[in-house]
Amino acid sequence: MKKLLVLMIALLAGSVLSAQESDNAVFKKSFLAFHTGPSFPIGNFASNNPGNEEAGMAKTGFTIGMNYGYRFNSNFGLEAAAFYNQYGSKKTVMTFDLGDGTESLELSLDKWHLYGLTIGPSMEFSPAKNLSAGLHVLGGVANVRLPAFYLDGEDMTKADWGIGPVVQAGINLKMDAGKQVFLFVNGDFQYMRPQFNILDFWTDDMEKGYQKIYALNATAGIGIRF
C-alpha cells in the first residue's frame, strides 16, 4: 500500500512539473502590435467658440500606433507606445456689430499634426480562453504642430512645432489568431500640453502659448507574441 501511495505521489508530481514546463514553453514575455483608427478630439480641443481662448477647433481625425509590451510575469509588465495623430479643423464665423451694420469674418486653420513616445506600467489578465485583456498608464513626450490661423483667408499666425508632456491611459483586448499572432483592439485617452512660439503677423510680436489637447482613440490591428 505504501509503495502504491509513493508511486501515485511521484506520478502526480511528475504531471505537475510537466504541466509547468508546458506552460513555460508557451508563455511569451513580449508582444508587438500595430493598430490604427479614428481619433476624437474632446473638450476645449474640439471647441470652435471664438470666445474660448483654449479652443483648438479640431475635428475627428485618425491615429496610427505601435505598442511594445514586456511581461515580468503573467499579470504585470512594462509597455511602450509610439503614435502619430492628425486632425482636420473646423471653421468659425465671427460677426461684429459696427453700429450701422454688422460684418462677418471667417476664422480657419490648417491641420493639427502630432507624434510622441510613452512608457509605463501595464497589467494583463485572461477573462476567457484565447483572449486576454490589458490595462496601461503611460507617460512621455509629444511633438505637436500648431496650425497656422487665417482670417478671411489672410495669415494671422504662423504654424509652429511645440514639445510637451503626454499622458496616455487605455485598455486593450488581444484575441489569439494562432500560436503567436493575435488580433488587437485598443482604446486610449490622451492628454498633452505643448508649448508654442506664436507669431502675430499683424503686430509682428512673438509670444509663448499653450494648447491643452484631449483625445479619445479607438483602434484595431494585429500583433505578435515572442
GIBEL-V200225 format. One line per field, one symbol per residue. ss: DSSP state (a for helix, b for strand, c for the rest). phi: phi as a letter, one per 20 degrees, with the letter a starting at -180 (. if undefined). psi: psi as a letter, one per 30 degrees, with the letter a starting at -180 (. if undefined). A space follows every 50 residues. Layout:
ss = ???
phi = ???
psi = ???
//
This chain:
ss = caaaaaaaaaaaaaaaaaaaaaaaaacccbbbbbbbbbbbbcaaaacccc cccccccbccbbbbbbbbbbbccccbbbbbbbbbbbbcbccbbbbbbccc cbbbbbbbbccbbbbbbbbbbbbbbbbbccbbbbbbbbbbbbbbbbccbb bccbbbbccbbbbbbbbbbbbbbbbbccccbbbbbbbbbbbbbbbbbbbb ccccbbbbbbbbbbbbbbbbbbbbbc
phi = .ffffffffffffffffffffffffefdedbccdbbrfcdfcmffefdff eefefdledgcbccccddccefbfddacccccbccccfcedcddddeene rccdcddbbeeecbbaccbrfbccbdfbfmbcdccbcccaccdcefffdc dlndfdcefbecdafcdccacbcddfdrfcebecccccdcccbfdcddde ffdmedbebccedcbddccbacbbdb
psi = eeeeeeeeeeeeeeeeeeeeeeeeefkkfllkkkllalkjklbfffkgjf fjfgkfgklkblkklkkkkkkeafekakkkkklkkkkalllkkkkkjgeg alkkkkkllakkkkllklkallkkljflkgkkklkkjllbkkkkjklkkk jhfkkelkkkkkkllkkkkallkjjkgaefklkkkkkkkkklilkljkkj fefgkklklljkkkkkkjllallkk.
//
